Amino acid sequence: MESNFLARSIVDRLRHAGHTAYFVGGSVRDLLLGRVAKDFDVATSARPDDLVRLFPRAEQVGAHFGVVIVHDAGASVEVATFRSDLGYSDGRHPEKVRFELDPRQDALRRDFTINALFLDPVSGEVLDFVGGRDDVAAGVVRAIGDPELRFREDHLRLLRAVRFAARLGFEIASETMSAMRRLARAVASVATERVRDELSRILVEGGARRGFELLDESGLLAVVLPEIKALQGVEQPPEFHPEGDVWIHTMIMLEGLPPGCSLELALGVLLHDVGKPATFRIADRIRFDGHVDKGVEIGRALLLRLKFPNKTIDAVEALIANHMKFRDAPKMRQSRLKRFLRLHDFDDHLALHRLDCLSSHGHLDNYDFCRDKLESLEPDQLRPPRLITGADLIAAGCQPGPAFAAALTAVEDAQLEGLVQGREDALALALSRLDHR
């Protein structure tokens, strides 16, 4: 069942039970924009005990706040009681809530006007108590009421303002942006996981460049990602980077990211040159000796700080570590080239390199070479089955030890080069390597 149909059925059930109920929030905004709305939320006058009675199988995710999630046939809809939030002391959660019968009070406690619209799914009527419909039409993200108060209530809203503006292509209202600048340092108190999740959404939902420019404009970038702020003003050799400094180069690459790209690719683009500020020097020209290794070090520390999962960290580290190898690809031996082409998620490596080239000198020769080579190789040419294993060497009378790995690697190199094809030749090569060590 699609969440739209589930949400309609929830509204019907609530209304038949005598309660007021509407669609609310992002789905209403997206429908007004003519976009496909994916996640539907319902707001209602029904109290929490009413919700539990009407939807006994619902997931109770926030009983204190009157929130349940109704699941049906793969779809999920959040249902929340109208409420007012009272007394924020930790910059994230209200100390107390008061359940309401009037949707107006529920609208006033929300973050931005564009997220505080209610829709009657039967009549199509939109209830707007805060001017959100005008802001949707004008393309503006505006805090409800006093923006400084809204951000002091919940510091995560600072990042959410950026995310909505970037994804929707909206501007941030001047008074809202001013409050963001004044309170930017407050974002340091937000739980790391929530900062990570908002940054991830900014990167992959579309408008990543705009998102990072707004992070910078608001002062948030220097607080949450000082390593990226450090890219600004780091000049590059104009013969390779006519576009400008490392920040500009990175922003152009972010602009080229398609919405819905992998998070690993987006992070790889953001961090691929993060080692340049620390390795900048001027010799015969501007140089960044060792910037790849430094970038791996800085990037890994940054991702660990933001508590990304190990799988993501390893993938991004590989993207940083290998992004300069494309220039050597046409000169690589077949064994080394094939090992390069069979890197995990090589499509992300290709995509990063393509963006890197298009955002600088514009030459795609090495990209085309690798892509064409990859397409021309059969799977067993790229990853041929093993001809021998360590067990074969033991059976041949060899003592196990560190030299086994080097001998087996030599066999695979020869196999990738097309120099060894059979088991006997592979075993002979391995034994010769072990005899001459």
C-alpha positions as CSV (number, residue, x, y, z in Angstrom):
1,M,0.0,0.0,0.0
2,E,1.3,3.5,-0.9
3,S,1.6,5.9,2.0
4,N,-0.8,8.3,0.3
5,F,-3.6,5.7,0.4
6,L,-2.7,4.7,3.9
7,A,-2.7,8.3,5.1
8,R,-6.2,8.8,3.5
9,S,-7.5,5.7,5.2
10,I,-6.2,6.9,8.6
11,V,-7.8,10.3,8.1
12,D,-11.1,8.6,7.3
13,R,-11.0,6.4,10.4
14,L,-10.2,9.3,12.6
15,R,-13.0,11.4,11.2
16,H,-15.5,8.6,11.5
17,A,-14.5,8.4,15.1
18,G,-15.4,12.1,15.6
19,H,-11.9,13.6,15.5
20,T,-10.3,16.3,13.3
21,A,-7.5,15.0,11.0
22,Y,-5.4,16.5,8.2
23,F,-2.3,15.8,6.2
24,V,0.5,18.0,7.5
25,G,4.0,19.1,6.8
26,G,6.3,18.2,4.0
27,S,3.8,16.2,1.9
28,V,1.5,19.2,1.7
29,R,4.4,21.5,0.7
30,D,5.5,19.1,-2.0
31,L,2.0,18.7,-3.3
32,L,1.7,22.5,-3.6
33,L,5.0,22.5,-5.5
34,G,3.7,19.9,-7.9
35,R,6.3,17.4,-6.6
36,V,5.7,13.7,-5.9
37,A,5.1,13.5,-2.1
38,K,6.6,10.3,-0.6
39,D,6.2,10.6,3.2
40,F,2.8,11.5,4.5
41,D,2.2,12.6,8.1
42,V,-1.2,13.1,9.7
43,A,-2.1,15.5,12.5
44,T,-5.2,15.0,14.5
45,S,-7.2,16.2,17.5
46,A,-7.4,12.6,18.8
47,R,-5.5,12.1,22.0
48,P,-2.8,9.4,22.4
49,D,-5.2,6.9,24.1
50,D,-7.6,7.4,21.2
51,L,-4.8,6.6,18.7
52,V,-3.9,3.5,20.5
53,R,-7.5,2.3,20.6
54,L,-8.1,3.1,16.9
55,F,-4.8,1.7,15.7
56,P,-3.9,-1.1,18.1
57,R,-1.0,-2.4,16.0
58,A,0.6,1.1,15.6
59,E,4.2,1.6,16.7
60,Q,4.3,3.9,19.7
61,V,7.4,5.9,19.0
62,G,6.6,9.0,21.2
63,A,3.9,8.4,23.6
64,H,4.9,11.5,25.6
65,F,4.5,13.6,22.4
66,G,1.3,11.8,21.2
67,V,3.0,10.2,18.2
68,V,2.4,6.7,16.7
69,I,3.4,5.2,13.3
70,V,0.8,3.2,11.5
71,H,2.2,0.4,9.2
72,D,0.3,-1.4,6.5
73,A,1.5,-3.5,3.5
74,G,4.9,-1.9,3.4
75,A,3.7,1.7,3.9
76,S,4.1,3.8,7.0
77,V,2.5,7.0,8.2
78,E,3.3,9.1,11.3
79,V,0.2,10.2,13.2
80,A,0.5,12.9,15.9
81,T,-1.9,14.6,18.2
82,F,-2.2,18.4,17.8
83,R,0.1,19.9,20.5
84,S,2.0,22.9,21.9
85,D,5.6,22.5,23.0
86,L,6.5,24.1,26.2
87,G,10.0,24.9,27.7
88,Y,13.0,23.8,25.7
89,S,16.1,23.6,28.0
90,D,18.4,21.2,26.1
91,G,18.2,22.8,22.6
92,R,16.4,19.8,21.2
93,H,13.4,18.5,23.1
94,P,10.5,20.3,24.7
95,E,10.3,19.7,28.5
96,K,6.5,19.5,28.3
97,V,3.8,19.2,25.7
98,R,0.2,20.3,25.9
99,F,-2.3,18.4,23.7
100,E,-4.6,20.7,21.6
101,L,-7.8,20.6,19.7
102,D,-7.0,23.5,17.4
103,P,-4.6,22.9,14.5
104,R,-3.5,26.5,14.7
105,Q,-1.7,25.8,18.0
106,D,0.0,22.8,16.3
107,A,1.2,25.0,13.4
108,L,2.7,27.6,15.7
109,R,5.1,25.1,17.4
110,R,6.6,23.9,14.1
111,D,9.9,25.0,12.6
112,F,9.3,26.7,9.2
113,T,6.2,28.1,7.6
114,I,6.5,25.8,4.5
115,N,6.3,22.8,6.9
116,A,3.2,24.0,8.9
117,L,0.5,23.6,6.2
118,F,-2.5,21.3,6.7
119,L,-4.4,19.7,3.9
120,D,-7.9,18.2,3.9
121,P,-7.4,15.2,1.6
122,V,-11.2,15.1,0.9
123,S,-12.0,18.7,0.0
124,G,-8.5,19.7,-1.0
125,E,-8.6,22.7,1.3
126,V,-5.3,24.0,2.7
127,L,-5.2,25.4,6.2
128,D,-2.4,28.0,6.5
129,F,-2.0,29.8,9.8
130,V,1.5,31.1,9.3
131,G,1.8,32.4,5.7
132,G,3.4,29.1,4.5
133,R,1.5,29.0,1.3
134,D,2.9,32.4,0.2
135,D,6.4,31.3,1.2
136,V,6.0,28.1,-0.9
137,A,5.0,30.2,-3.9
138,A,7.9,32.6,-3.3
139,G,10.4,29.9,-2.7
140,V,11.4,31.0,0.8
141,V,12.4,29.1,4.0
142,R,11.2,31.3,6.9
143,A,11.1,30.4,10.6
144,I,7.7,30.6,12.2
145,G,7.5,33.6,14.5
146,D,10.7,34.8,16.1
147,P,13.5,32.9,14.3
148,E,16.0,33.1,17.1
149,L,13.4,31.6,19.5
150,R,12.7,28.8,17.0
151,F,16.5,28.0,16.7
152,R,17.1,28.2,20.4
153,E,14.3,25.7,21.0
154,D,15.9,23.2,18.6
155,H,19.4,23.7,17.4
156,L,19.0,21.1,14.7
157,R,16.7,23.5,12.9
158,L,19.8,25.4,11.9
159,L,20.9,22.6,9.6
160,R,17.3,21.7,8.6
161,A,16.9,25.3,7.2
162,V,19.9,24.7,5.0
163,R,18.7,21.3,3.8
164,F,15.2,22.5,2.8
165,A,16.6,25.5,1.0
166,A,19.1,23.4,-0.9
167,R,16.8,20.6,-1.8
168,L,13.9,22.8,-2.9
169,G,16.0,25.5,-4.5
170,F,14.6,28.1,-2.0
171,E,16.1,31.2,-0.5
172,I,16.4,31.6,3.3
173,A,14.5,34.7,4.6
174,S,16.9,37.4,5.6
175,E,15.7,37.5,9.3
176,T,16.0,33.8,9.5
177,M,19.5,33.8,8.0
178,S,20.5,36.6,10.4
179,A,19.4,34.5,13.4
180,M,21.3,31.5,12.0
181,R,24.5,33.5,11.9
182,R,24.0,34.7,15.5
183,L,23.4,31.2,16.7
184,A,25.6,29.1,14.4
185,R,27.8,27.9,17.2
186,A,24.8,26.4,19.0
187,V,24.9,23.6,16.4
188,A,27.9,22.2,18.3
189,S,25.5,20.9,21.0
190,V,23.5,18.8,18.6
191,A,24.0,15.1,18.8
192,T,26.7,13.9,16.4
193,E,24.4,11.4,14.7
194,R,21.8,14.1,13.9
195,V,24.4,16.4,12.4
196,R,25.7,13.5,10.3
197,D,22.2,12.6,9.1
198,E,21.4,16.2,8.1
199,L,24.8,16.6,6.3
200,S,24.2,13.4,4.5
201,R,20.8,14.5,3.3
202,I,22.2,17.8,2.1
203,L,24.8,15.9,0.0
204,V,22.4,13.4,-1.7
205,E,19.0,15.0,-1.9
206,G,20.0,17.5,-4.6
207,G,21.4,20.9,-4.4
208,A,24.6,19.9,-2.6
209,R,26.6,22.9,-3.8
210,R,23.9,25.3,-2.7
211,G,23.7,23.5,0.6
212,F,27.4,23.9,1.4
213,E,27.4,27.5,0.2
214,L,24.5,28.2,2.7
215,L,26.4,26.3,5.4
216,D,29.2,28.7,4.8
217,E,27.1,31.8,4.5
218,S,25.3,31.0,7.8
219,G,28.6,30.3,9.7
220,L,27.6,26.6,10.3
221,L,30.3,25.2,8.0
222,A,33.2,26.4,10.3
223,V,31.5,24.7,13.3
224,V,30.5,21.3,11.8
225,L,33.1,20.9,9.1
226,P,36.2,23.1,9.7
227,E,38.2,20.8,7.4
228,I,36.0,21.9,4.5
229,K,36.1,25.5,5.5
230,A,39.9,25.2,5.2
231,L,39.6,24.6,1.5
232,Q,38.8,28.2,0.9
233,G,41.6,30.3,-0.5
234,V,43.9,27.4,-1.2
235,E,45.1,28.2,-4.7
236,Q,45.8,25.6,-7.3
237,P,48.1,25.5,-10.4
238,P,46.0,27.3,-13.1
239,E,47.3,25.0,-15.8
240,F,45.5,22.1,-14.2
241,H,42.8,24.0,-12.3
242,P,41.7,27.1,-14.2
243,E,38.4,27.1,-12.2
244,G,40.1,28.5,-9.0
245,D,40.9,27.4,-5.5
246,V,40.2,24.0,-3.9
247,W,36.9,25.3,-2.4
248,I,35.6,26.4,-5.8
249,H,36.7,23.1,-7.4
250,T,34.9,21.1,-4.8
251,M,31.7,23.2,-5.1
252,I,31.6,22.7,-8.8
253,M,32.0,18.9,-8.3
254,L,29.2,18.9,-5.7
255,E,27.0,20.8,-8.2
256,G,27.5,17.9,-10.6
257,L,26.2,15.2,-8.2
258,P,22.9,13.8,-9.4
259,P,20.1,13.7,-6.8
260,G,20.0,10.2,-5.2
261,C,23.7,9.4,-5.8
262,S,25.4,7.1,-3.3
263,L,26.4,8.8,0.0
264,E,29.8,7.3,-0.5
265,L,30.3,9.1,-3.8
266,A,29.0,12.4,-2.4
267,L,31.4,12.1,0.6
268,G,34.2,11.2,-1.7
269,V,33.6,14.3,-3.8
270,L,33.5,16.5,-0.7
271,L,36.7,15.0,0.8
272,H,38.8,14.0,-2.2
273,D,41.1,17.1,-1.9
274,V,40.7,17.6,1.8
275,G,44.5,17.0,2.2
276,K,45.5,19.9,0.0
277,P,45.5,22.8,2.6
278,A,48.0,20.8,4.7
279,T,50.3,20.0,1.8
280,F,50.3,23.3,-0.1
281,R,53.7,24.5,-1.2
282,I,55.1,26.6,-4.0
283,A,58.2,25.2,-5.9
284,D,58.4,25.4,-9.7
285,R,54.6,25.7,-9.4
286,I,52.0,25.1,-6.8
287,R,52.3,21.6,-5.5
288,F,50.4,19.3,-3.1
289,D,52.9,16.5,-2.4
290,G,51.3,13.8,-0.4
291,H,47.9,15.3,-0.5
292,V,46.2,11.9,-1.1
293,D,47.7,10.2,2.0
294,K,47.0,13.3,4.0
295,G,43.5,13.4,2.6
296,V,42.9,9.8,3.7
297,E,44.1,10.7,7.2
298,I,41.9,13.8,7.5
299,G,38.9,12.3,5.8
300,R,38.9,9.2,8.0
301,A,39.2,11.3,11.2
302,L,36.3,13.5,10.0
303,L,34.1,10.6,9.2
304,L,34.9,8.9,12.5
305,R,34.1,12.1,14.4
306,L,30.7,12.2,12.7
307,K,30.1,8.5,13.5
308,F,29.6,7.2,10.0
309,P,29.5,3.4,9.8
310,N,32.8,1.6,9.1
311,K,31.5,0.4,5.7
312,T,30.9,4.0,4.6
313,I,34.3,5.2,6.0
314,D,36.2,2.4,4.2
315,A,34.4,3.2,0.9
316,V,35.1,6.9,1.1
317,E,38.7,6.3,2.1
318,A,39.2,4.1,-1.0
319,L,37.7,6.9,-3.2
320,I,40.2,9.5,-1.7
321,A,43.1,7.1,-1.9
322,N,42.6,6.1,-5.5
323,H,41.3,9.3,-7.2
324,M,44.8,10.3,-8.6
325,K,45.5,6.8,-10.1
326,F,43.4,7.4,-13.2
327,R,46.2,9.5,-14.7
328,D,48.5,6.5,-14.7
329,A,45.9,4.0,-16.0
330,P,47.0,4.0,-19.7
331,K,50.6,3.2,-18.6
332,M,49.7,0.5,-16.1
333,R,50.7,-3.2,-16.6
334,Q,47.6,-5.3,-17.3
335,S,47.8,-6.9,-13.8
336,R,47.8,-3.6,-12.0
337,L,45.2,-2.1,-14.3
338,K,42.8,-5.0,-13.8
339,R,43.3,-4.8,-10.0
340,F,42.4,-1.1,-10.2
341,L,39.3,-1.7,-12.4
342,R,38.0,-4.3,-10.0
343,L,38.0,-2.0,-7.0
344,H,34.8,-2.3,-5.0
345,D,32.1,0.0,-6.4
346,F,34.3,1.1,-9.2
347,D,31.4,3.0,-10.8
348,D,31.7,5.5,-7.9
349,H,35.5,5.8,-8.6
350,L,34.7,6.5,-12.3
351,A,32.0,9.0,-11.4
352,L,34.3,10.9,-9.0
353,H,37.1,11.0,-11.6
354,R,34.7,12.3,-14.3
355,L,33.4,15.1,-12.0
356,D,37.0,15.9,-11.0
357,C,38.0,16.3,-14.7
358,L,34.9,18.3,-15.7
359,S,35.4,20.6,-12.7
360,S,39.0,21.4,-13.7
361,H,40.8,20.9,-17.0
362,G,37.9,19.2,-18.8
363,H,39.9,16.3,-20.3
364,L,38.2,12.9,-20.1
365,D,40.8,10.7,-21.8
366,N,41.7,8.6,-18.8
367,Y,38.0,8.3,-17.8
368,D,37.2,7.1,-21.3
369,F,40.1,4.7,-21.3
370,C,39.1,3.1,-18.0
371,R,35.4,2.9,-18.9
372,D,36.1,1.3,-22.3
373,K,38.6,-1.1,-20.9
374,L,36.2,-2.2,-18.2
375,E,33.4,-2.7,-20.7
376,S,35.7,-4.8,-23.0
377,L,36.8,-7.2,-20.3
378,E,34.9,-10.4,-19.5
379,P,34.3,-11.0,-15.7
380,D,36.7,-14.0,-15.7
381,Q,39.4,-11.8,-17.3
382,L,39.0,-9.2,-14.5
383,R,38.6,-11.8,-11.7
384,P,39.9,-15.1,-13.0
385,P,39.4,-18.2,-10.8
386,R,42.4,-19.1,-8.7
387,L,44.8,-21.6,-10.3
388,I,46.4,-22.6,-7.0
389,T,46.1,-21.9,-3.3
390,G,48.3,-22.2,-0.2
391,A,47.1,-25.8,0.2
392,D,48.6,-26.7,-3.1
393,L,52.0,-25.2,-2.0
394,I,51.8,-27.2,1.2
395,A,51.0,-30.4,-0.7
396,A,54.1,-29.7,-2.9
397,G,56.2,-29.8,0.3
398,C,56.5,-26.1,1.1
399,Q,56.5,-24.8,4.7
400,P,53.7,-22.2,5.3
401,G,55.0,-18.7,5.9
402,P,54.8,-15.0,4.8
403,A,56.3,-15.8,1.5
404,F,53.2,-17.8,0.4
405,A,51.2,-14.5,-0.1
406,A,53.9,-13.0,-2.3
407,A,54.2,-16.2,-4.4
408,L,50.4,-16.4,-4.9
409,T,50.2,-12.7,-5.8
410,A,52.9,-13.3,-8.4
411,V,50.9,-16.2,-9.9
412,E,47.8,-14.0,-10.0
413,D,49.8,-11.2,-11.6
414,A,51.0,-13.6,-14.3
415,Q,47.4,-14.9,-14.8
416,L,46.1,-11.3,-15.2
417,E,48.9,-10.6,-17.7
418,G,47.9,-13.7,-19.7
419,L,51.3,-15.4,-19.0
420,V,50.0,-18.3,-16.9
421,Q,46.8,-20.2,-17.7
422,G,47.1,-23.7,-16.3
423,R,47.6,-25.1,-12.8
424,E,50.9,-26.7,-13.6
425,D,52.5,-23.5,-14.9
426,A,51.0,-21.6,-11.9
427,L,52.5,-24.1,-9.4
428,A,55.9,-24.0,-11.2
429,L,56.0,-20.2,-11.0
430,A,55.0,-20.2,-7.3
431,L,57.7,-22.8,-6.4
432,S,60.3,-20.8,-8.4
433,R,59.4,-17.7,-6.4
434,L,59.7,-19.6,-3.1
435,D,63.0,-21.1,-4.1
436,H,64.6,-17.7,-5.0
437,R,63.4,-15.7,-2.0
